[in-house]
Amino acid sequence: MQIAVLGTGAMGFPMARRLCEAGHAVHAWNRSRPKADPLAAFGATVHAHAADAVRGAEIVVCMLENGPVIDDVLFRRGAADAMQPGTLFIDMASIQPREARDHASRLAERGVSQLDAPVSGGTVGAENGTLAIMVGGKPADFARAAPVFQALGRATHVGPSGAGELAKLANQMIVGITIGAVAEALLLCAKGGADMAKVRTAIAGGFADSRILQLHGQRMVERDFTPRARISVQLKDMRNALSTAEEIGFDAPITALFERLYAEASEQHGLADLDHSALFVELASRNGLG
């Protein structure tokens, strides 16, 4: 298939590479071209302009930074107008559901279909083709996108336009809140004199076990907060969730509490660029365990 990839950063690059390795003709574009140029070694054609990358593509995969950037590239830099009627646009970035629905509506006016298909699994999942892909849009478009999704991970159709982004917000709410629960519980044990590492081992396999306890809990024990997903990004996700909740009239008090905690860690205490498991540092400081 002729596939364009817009956005070849930490996630987009390995995804584009996997599409090349799956035998597709990939046309790549990135706002900073040096991040896209190495894809040429895998057979991709690298373009200087987004409009050139999408011209002639059957499917366009988007991994740009956020909703406003996507809006700019599509509707101000000419990418949407360069797409042929019948093109399928797959937005795999994490944006707000209302932004996804707005883009879908405006693209439909040009005869272009859209799926919102954000992912979970991080750079490791992107490299290995094991991403969890949450997809909103029409079932027929979901079926059409199968060759793309097969190269990237496991896709699930969760509802109409915007539903994929809702599912990603749910994912990020659960991740952010659970990080806080693990951090607070381990710190309680430390404050009371127990060995955090051994407590983590003791409760693994029980009802409290989770991927967060396994991965992020280990980072907390080791005080390893090298960024995989930054606190600033987790804060953005919590705020997007609260914004969407307000739009649909949903009360989310637990998410609101954790938004405040991540905000204090990020904006008041200089932890913005650490891994989101570094909420542990914020909670440790509150308890004299810094």
WOKAPE-V516573 format. One line per field, one symbol per residue. phi: phi as a letter, one per 30 degrees, with the letter a starting at -180 (. if undefined). A space follows every 50 residues. Layout:
phi->???
//
This chain:
phi->.dbcbcjbdecdddddddddddjddcccbbeceedceddddcjdcccdbe eddddjddbcccbddaedddedddcccjddddddejdcccccdcbdeddd dddddddedcicdbbcbdbbkidddddcibddcccckdeddddddedddd dclccbdcldejddddddddedddddddeddddddddeddddjddeddde ddcdjddddaddddddddddddhccedcbdeddddeddddddddeddcic dbddddddedddddddcccicecdedddeeddddddcicd
//
